[in-house]
């Protein structure tokens, strides 16, 4: 797939006309996909989802002089998901982008996400010019004390996100530099101490299973962006390249997907 100046090109699922830029995004429950779609509509950019297929067989994207590349992704344990960092390493461009930015979605704070992302971009020989966080409804439920937001909190976050995205589009359209990310308390500790612990001990897909409520519909497998789930005898089976995006858990129409016992009685959320 090539992206550049064209009368009509297709990237992902969107047809874009005239001068084309690019937004690479990763999303499990739809928060980051919504932000990416909103920005693409306002900026006239093409959407390119990070999926198992795009990671294994990356396309070459043609950039014209002065073009930008943006990344939209959820914050996972106070940093970019590993799949996003892998996507940065694998992204093939015909020239260096003139402007690189990211927009991360987070339930509360994002720690040192900006620093981790900027380092990954520098390793490609580029510079991260801008980065922003957008507060969205919580989706992480895999530890005690973590759950989805109450309906009123969810509603307030979604309303505020609309205003926030509009503000960001104004800055990004002008290629303005700068960072506005809500790091929260103890950001260094969260990103550089707790985050590696999460990745090593708390991201194992082996704890996923289904309850007797499972009907074998296969929606969890179809919603997995990394094609990590296979159906065997009408039941899902999780492989080892899981991003812990929880798309399978939140999309299950029968609330049958569980992560050990820690998700018992917890809520579900998919961006409306």
C-alpha positions in Angstrom: 0.0 0.0 0.0 1.3 3.4 -0.9 0.2 6.7 0.6 0.9 10.1 -1.0 -0.8 12.5 -3.3 -3.7 10.8 -5.1 -7.2 11.4 -6.3 -8.5 8.4 -4.5 -6.7 6.0 -2.3 -7.8 3.5 0.3 -5.9 2.9 3.6 -7.6 0.5 6.1 -11.3 1.2 5.6 -11.4 4.8 4.7 -11.3 6.4 1.3 -9.3 9.7 1.3 -9.2 12.3 -1.4 -6.4 14.8 -2.4 -3.4 15.3 -0.1 -3.0 12.3 2.2 -1.3 12.0 5.6 -1.4 9.0 7.9 -2.7 8.0 11.3 -1.5 4.6 12.6 -3.7 3.4 15.4 -4.2 0.5 17.8 -7.4 -0.1 19.6 -9.1 -2.9 21.6 -12.4 -1.5 23.0 -12.8 1.3 20.5 -11.6 4.4 22.5 -8.5 4.9 20.5 -10.2 4.0 17.2 -12.8 6.7 17.9 -10.1 9.3 18.5 -8.2 8.2 15.4 -11.4 8.4 13.3 -12.3 11.9 14.7 -8.9 13.2 13.9 -8.8 11.7 10.5 -12.2 13.3 9.6 -10.9 16.7 10.8 -7.5 16.5 9.3 -8.1 14.6 6.1 -5.8 11.8 7.1 -5.8 8.1 6.2 -6.4 5.5 8.9 -4.0 2.5 9.2 -4.9 0.1 12.0 -2.1 -1.9 13.7 -3.1 -5.5 13.4 -1.4 -8.9 13.3 -1.4 -8.7 9.5 0.1 -5.2 9.3 2.8 -6.2 11.8 3.8 -9.5 10.0 3.6 -8.0 6.5 4.1 -4.3 6.7 3.4 -2.2 3.7 5.6 0.6 2.4 4.0 4.0 2.8 5.1 6.9 0.5 5.5 10.2 2.2 5.7 13.4 0.3 7.8 16.4 1.6 6.2 18.0 4.6 3.9 15.2 5.5 3.1 14.0 9.0 2.6 10.7 10.7 0.5 10.3 13.8 0.0 7.5 16.2 -3.1 6.9 18.3 -3.1 4.2 21.0 -4.3 3.4 24.5 -2.0 3.6 27.5 -1.2 0.2 28.9 0.4 0.2 32.4 1.6 3.8 32.0 3.2 3.4 28.6 2.6 2.6 25.0 1.5 -1.0 24.4 4.4 -3.2 23.2 2.5 -3.7 19.9 2.7 0.0 19.2 6.4 0.1 19.9 6.7 -2.9 17.5 4.7 -1.0 14.9 7.0 1.9 15.1 10.0 -0.4 14.5 8.3 -2.1 11.6 6.7 1.0 9.9 8.2 1.4 6.4 8.3 4.9 5.0 9.9 6.1 1.8 11.1 9.2 3.6 11.4 10.6 7.1 8.2 12.4 8.3 8.3 16.1 8.8 6.1 16.0 11.8 5.5 13.1 14.2 2.9 13.2 16.9 0.9 10.8 19.2 -2.4 10.9 21.0 -2.8 8.4 23.8 -6.1 7.5 25.5 -6.1 6.7 29.2 -8.6 6.2 31.9 -6.8 8.5 34.3 -3.1 9.2 33.9 -0.4 8.2 31.4 2.8 8.3 33.4 5.9 8.8 31.2 4.2 7.6 28.0 5.5 10.6 26.1 9.2 9.8 27.0 8.8 6.1 26.0 7.2 7.0 22.7 9.7 9.7 21.9 12.6 7.3 22.6 11.1 4.7 20.2 10.7 7.3 17.5 14.3 8.5 18.0 15.5 5.0 17.5 14.1 5.3 14.0 16.0 8.5 13.4 12.9 10.7 13.7 11.8 13.2 16.3 8.5 13.3 18.2 7.2 16.8 17.8 4.0 16.6 19.8 2.1 14.4 22.1 -1.3 14.5 23.9 -3.4 12.5 26.2 -7.2 12.1 26.0 -9.1 10.9 29.1 -11.5 8.1 28.1 -13.6 5.5 30.0 -11.6 2.9 31.9 -11.2 -0.5 30.4 -8.6 -2.3 32.6 -10.2 -4.9 34.9 -7.4 -7.5 35.4 -6.3 -6.6 38.9 -8.2 -6.2 42.1 -9.6 -2.6 42.6 -9.7 -2.0 38.8 -13.1 -1.8 37.0 -14.9 0.1 34.4 -16.3 3.5 35.2 -19.8 4.2 36.6 -22.2 5.2 33.8 -22.2 8.9 34.8 -18.4 9.0 34.9 -18.3 7.3 31.5 -20.7 9.8 30.0 -18.7 12.7 31.3 -15.5 11.4 30.0 -17.0 10.8 26.5 -18.4 14.4 26.4 -15.1 15.9 27.5 -13.2 13.8 24.9 -15.2 15.4 22.1 -14.0 18.9 23.1 -10.5 17.7 23.7 -10.2 16.1 20.2 -11.5 19.2 18.6 -8.8 21.2 20.4 -6.1 18.8 19.3 -7.2 18.8 15.7 -6.5 22.6 15.6 -3.0 22.1 16.9 -2.2 19.1 14.7 -3.5 20.8 11.6 -0.9 23.5 12.1 1.8 21.1 13.0 2.4 22.9 16.3 5.1 21.3 18.5 4.5 20.7 22.2 3.3 18.1 24.7 0.2 18.1 26.9 -0.1 14.7 28.7 -1.5 14.2 32.1 1.3 12.2 33.8 -0.4 11.9 37.2 1.4 11.2 40.5 4.7 9.3 40.6 5.0 9.0 36.8 8.6 7.8 36.8 7.8 5.0 39.3 4.8 3.9 37.4 6.4 3.8 34.0 9.9 2.6 34.8 9.3 0.3 37.8 5.7 -0.9 37.8 5.3 -1.1 34.0 8.2 -3.7 33.5 6.7 -5.7 36.4 3.3 -5.7 34.6 4.9 -6.8 31.3 6.8 -9.7 33.0 4.2 -11.0 35.4 0.7 -9.6 34.7 0.3 -9.9 31.0 0.1 -13.6 30.5 -2.8 -14.7 28.2 -2.9 -18.1 29.9 -5.4 -16.7 32.5 -8.0 -16.1 29.9 -10.8 -18.6 29.8 -14.6 -18.8 29.2 -17.4 -19.7 31.6 -20.2 -22.1 30.8 -22.1 -19.0 29.4 -20.0 -19.2 26.2 -22.1 -20.1 23.2 -19.1 -20.5 20.8 -20.1 -17.5 18.7 -16.5 -16.7 17.9 -16.9 -12.9 18.4 -13.9 -12.8 20.7 -11.7 -14.3 18.0 -13.0 -11.9 15.3 -12.5 -8.8 17.6 -8.9 -9.7 18.5 -6.7 -7.2 16.6 -3.7 -9.6 16.8 -5.6 -12.7 15.8 -4.4 -14.3 19.0 -7.6 -16.3 19.6 -8.5 -19.5 17.8 -11.7 -21.5 18.1 -11.4 -25.2 18.9 -14.5 -27.3 19.3 -16.6 -24.2 19.7 -14.4 -22.7 22.4 -11.8 -19.9 22.2 -8.1 -20.7 22.9 -5.6 -17.9 23.6 -2.1 -18.0 22.0 1.0 -16.2 23.2 1.0 -12.9 21.3 -1.6 -11.2 23.4 -1.6 -7.4 23.8 -4.0 -7.6 26.8 -6.2 -5.0 25.1 -9.2 -6.9 26.5 -11.2 -6.7 23.3 -12.2 -10.3 23.8 -13.4 -9.6 27.3 -15.4 -6.4 26.7 -16.9 -7.5 23.4 -18.3 -10.8 24.6 -22.1 -10.6 24.2 -22.6 -13.2 26.9 -20.0 -11.9 29.5 -18.4 -15.4 29.2 -14.8 -14.3 28.8 -12.9 -14.1 32.1 -9.4 -13.4 33.3 -8.8 -15.8 36.2 -11.3 -15.0 38.9 -10.3 -11.4 39.2 -12.9 -10.2 36.6 -15.8 -11.9 38.3 -18.6 -9.5 38.7 -16.8 -6.6 36.9 -18.3 -4.5 34.2 -17.8 -4.4 30.4 -17.2 -1.4 28.1 -17.2 -0.9 24.4 -17.0 2.6 22.9 -20.6 3.5 21.9 
